[in-house]
């Protein structure tokens, strides 16, 4: 059905196609596309939850971006925010903000979430919208932290003990090993090593030089070809 057609796919390519106008519904309205429907949101969240519970090795970023964009579309179709959904420029900003929310919910990285929304999804972006993306990303990470703490309290109330490290890792939405420190605190046990930082700096500098050389060669080739 329409819900199944909306759920298939990773999420990011479809959102980019919708944002650029390459994927529209039958009536030409992006918000009414099956990919952003409420049924797609419910099916996506249910399928991803069951997949994680089963321990399947799947990614979280794409499905969460899809889910947050569905929620943003639902809000723009609701009466309190319908006027925002009717304005094309605001509609695009809300879609980008939803993408940033999905990234931040996955990895707790507000700056990277804002950059991802602009660099990967958008085809044109006004610099005046940066603070809006970052504002949404900051509130997302605050909400994420508060909900995680609340989840620990509910777990203790139901089972009489704090969550185990194997339970904390999926809540944190990453692959970093954690050690339980109290009832509602967890900290990384990986640490920061100087040799790893030096290698990261070297790789970053090497990538910057390679990128600048590529841009220069490309600019020179346009003059002679």
C-alpha positions as CSV (number, residue, x, y, z in Angstrom):
1,X,0.0,0.0,0.0
2,X,1.0,3.7,0.2
3,X,2.6,3.2,3.6
4,X,4.8,0.4,2.3
5,X,5.9,2.6,-0.7
6,X,6.7,5.4,1.7
7,X,8.7,3.3,4.1
8,X,11.1,1.6,1.6
9,X,14.5,3.2,1.1
10,X,17.1,4.5,3.5
11,X,15.6,8.0,3.8
12,X,18.3,10.5,2.9
13,X,18.2,10.1,-1.0
14,X,14.4,10.4,-1.0
15,X,14.4,13.5,1.3
16,X,17.0,15.1,-1.0
17,X,14.8,14.3,-4.0
18,X,11.8,15.8,-2.3
19,X,13.6,18.9,-1.3
20,X,15.0,19.6,-4.8
21,X,11.6,19.0,-6.3
22,X,12.4,15.8,-8.2
23,X,9.9,13.7,-6.2
24,X,6.3,14.9,-5.9
25,X,2.9,13.4,-5.3
26,X,0.2,13.1,-7.9
27,X,-1.2,16.6,-7.0
28,X,2.2,18.2,-7.1
29,X,2.4,18.9,-3.3
30,X,5.5,17.6,-1.6
31,X,3.9,17.4,1.8
32,X,1.2,15.0,0.6
33,X,3.7,12.6,-0.8
34,X,3.4,9.0,0.7
35,X,7.0,9.2,1.8
36,X,6.1,11.9,4.3
37,X,2.7,10.6,5.4
38,X,1.7,9.7,9.0
39,X,1.4,6.1,8.0
40,X,5.0,6.1,6.8
41,X,6.1,7.6,10.1
42,X,4.3,5.0,12.1
43,X,5.6,2.1,10.0
44,X,9.1,3.5,9.9
45,X,9.4,3.9,13.7
46,X,7.8,0.4,14.3
47,X,10.1,-1.4,11.8
48,X,13.2,0.3,13.1
49,X,12.4,-0.4,16.7
50,X,11.8,-4.1,16.0
51,X,15.0,-4.2,13.9
52,X,17.1,-2.8,16.7
53,X,15.4,-5.0,19.3
54,X,16.3,-8.0,17.1
55,X,19.9,-6.9,16.9
56,X,20.0,-6.5,13.2
57,X,23.1,-4.6,11.9
58,X,21.4,-1.7,10.3
59,X,22.0,2.1,10.3
60,X,20.1,4.5,12.4
61,X,20.7,7.8,10.8
62,X,18.7,7.4,7.6
63,X,15.5,6.0,9.3
64,X,15.6,8.7,11.9
65,X,16.0,11.5,9.3
66,X,13.1,10.0,7.5
67,X,11.0,9.9,10.7
68,X,11.8,13.5,11.7
69,X,11.0,14.7,8.2
70,X,7.6,12.9,8.4
71,X,7.0,14.6,11.7
72,X,7.9,18.0,10.3
73,X,5.5,17.4,7.4
74,X,2.8,16.4,9.8
75,X,3.2,19.6,11.7
76,X,3.1,21.7,8.5
77,X,-0.2,20.0,7.6
78,X,-1.7,20.6,11.0
79,X,-3.9,23.8,11.5
80,X,-1.5,25.7,13.9
81,X,1.4,25.5,11.4
82,X,-0.5,25.2,8.0
83,X,0.4,28.7,7.0
84,X,4.1,27.9,7.3
85,X,3.7,24.8,5.1
86,X,2.1,26.9,2.4
87,X,5.2,29.1,2.1
88,X,7.8,27.4,0.0
89,X,10.8,29.0,1.7
90,X,9.7,28.2,5.2
91,X,8.7,24.6,4.0
92,X,12.3,24.1,2.8
93,X,13.8,25.4,6.0
94,X,11.6,23.1,8.1
95,X,12.6,20.1,6.0
96,X,16.3,21.0,6.5
97,X,15.7,21.5,10.3
98,X,14.0,18.0,10.4
99,X,17.1,16.5,8.7
100,X,19.3,18.2,11.3
101,X,17.2,16.8,14.1
102,X,17.5,13.3,12.7
103,X,21.3,13.5,12.6
104,X,21.5,15.0,16.1
105,X,19.1,12.3,17.5
106,X,21.4,9.7,16.0
107,X,24.9,10.9,17.0
108,X,24.4,13.8,19.5
109,X,26.3,16.2,17.2
110,X,24.5,19.5,16.7
111,X,27.2,21.1,14.5
112,X,27.5,18.1,12.3
113,X,23.7,17.8,12.1
114,X,23.4,21.4,10.8
115,X,26.3,20.9,8.3
116,X,24.8,17.6,7.1
117,X,21.4,19.2,6.4
118,X,23.0,22.0,4.3
119,X,25.7,20.1,2.5
120,X,24.0,16.8,1.8
121,X,20.3,17.6,1.4
122,X,20.0,21.2,0.3
123,X,20.7,22.5,-3.2
124,X,20.4,26.2,-2.2
125,X,20.6,27.6,1.2
126,X,20.4,31.1,2.7
127,X,23.1,31.9,5.2
128,X,20.4,33.6,7.4
129,X,19.0,30.2,8.2
130,X,22.1,28.9,10.0
131,X,21.1,30.1,13.4
132,X,17.7,28.4,13.0
133,X,19.3,25.0,12.2
134,X,21.7,25.3,15.1
135,X,18.9,26.4,17.5
136,X,16.9,23.4,16.6
137,X,19.9,21.1,16.9
138,X,20.8,22.4,20.4
139,X,17.2,21.8,21.6
140,X,17.3,18.4,20.1
141,X,20.4,17.4,22.0
142,X,18.9,18.8,25.2
143,X,15.7,16.9,24.7
144,X,17.7,13.8,23.9
145,X,19.7,14.0,27.1
146,X,16.5,14.6,29.2
147,X,14.6,11.7,27.6
148,X,17.6,9.4,28.1
149,X,17.7,10.3,31.8
150,X,13.9,9.8,32.1
151,X,14.3,6.4,30.4
152,X,16.8,5.3,33.0
153,X,14.4,6.3,35.7
154,X,11.6,4.4,34.1
155,X,13.8,1.3,33.7
156,X,14.7,1.4,37.4
157,X,11.1,1.8,38.4
158,X,10.0,-1.2,36.3
159,X,12.9,-3.6,37.0
160,X,14.3,-2.3,40.3
161,X,17.9,-1.8,38.9
162,X,19.8,0.5,36.6
163,X,20.1,-0.3,32.9
164,X,23.0,-2.6,31.9
165,X,25.8,-1.4,29.6
166,X,24.3,-3.4,26.7
167,X,21.0,-1.5,27.2
168,X,22.7,1.9,27.4
169,X,24.6,1.6,24.1
170,X,21.4,1.5,21.9
171,X,19.9,4.4,23.9
172,X,23.0,6.4,23.2
173,X,22.7,5.7,19.4
174,X,26.4,5.0,18.8
175,X,28.9,2.2,19.0
176,X,31.1,3.6,21.8
177,X,31.5,1.3,24.8
178,X,30.0,2.6,28.0
179,X,30.5,1.9,31.7
180,X,27.6,2.5,34.1
181,X,28.4,5.2,36.6
182,X,25.4,5.5,39.0
183,X,21.8,5.2,37.9
184,X,21.6,7.9,35.2
185,X,25.1,8.6,34.1
186,X,27.3,6.9,31.6
187,X,30.7,7.8,30.3
188,X,33.0,6.7,27.5
189,X,35.7,4.3,28.3
190,X,37.6,4.8,25.0
191,X,39.6,7.9,26.1
192,X,41.5,10.3,23.9
193,X,45.0,9.3,22.7
194,X,47.6,11.8,21.4
195,X,48.8,9.5,18.6
196,X,45.2,9.1,17.3
197,X,44.7,12.9,17.4
198,X,48.0,13.5,15.5
199,X,47.0,11.0,12.8
200,X,43.6,12.7,12.5
201,X,45.2,16.1,12.1
202,X,47.5,14.8,9.5
203,X,44.7,13.1,7.5
204,X,42.7,16.3,7.7
205,X,45.6,18.5,6.4
206,X,46.2,16.0,3.7
207,X,42.6,16.0,2.6
208,X,42.6,19.8,2.6
209,X,45.7,20.0,0.4
210,X,44.3,17.3,-2.0
211,X,41.0,19.1,-2.2
212,X,42.6,22.5,-3.0
213,X,44.8,20.9,-5.7
214,X,41.7,19.2,-7.2
215,X,39.9,22.5,-7.3
216,X,42.9,24.3,-8.9
217,X,43.3,21.6,-11.5
218,X,39.5,21.7,-12.3
219,X,39.7,25.5,-12.6
220,X,42.7,25.3,-15.0
221,X,41.0,22.6,-17.1
222,X,38.0,24.8,-17.7
223,X,40.1,27.4,-19.3
224,X,41.7,25.1,-21.9
225,X,38.9,22.5,-22.5
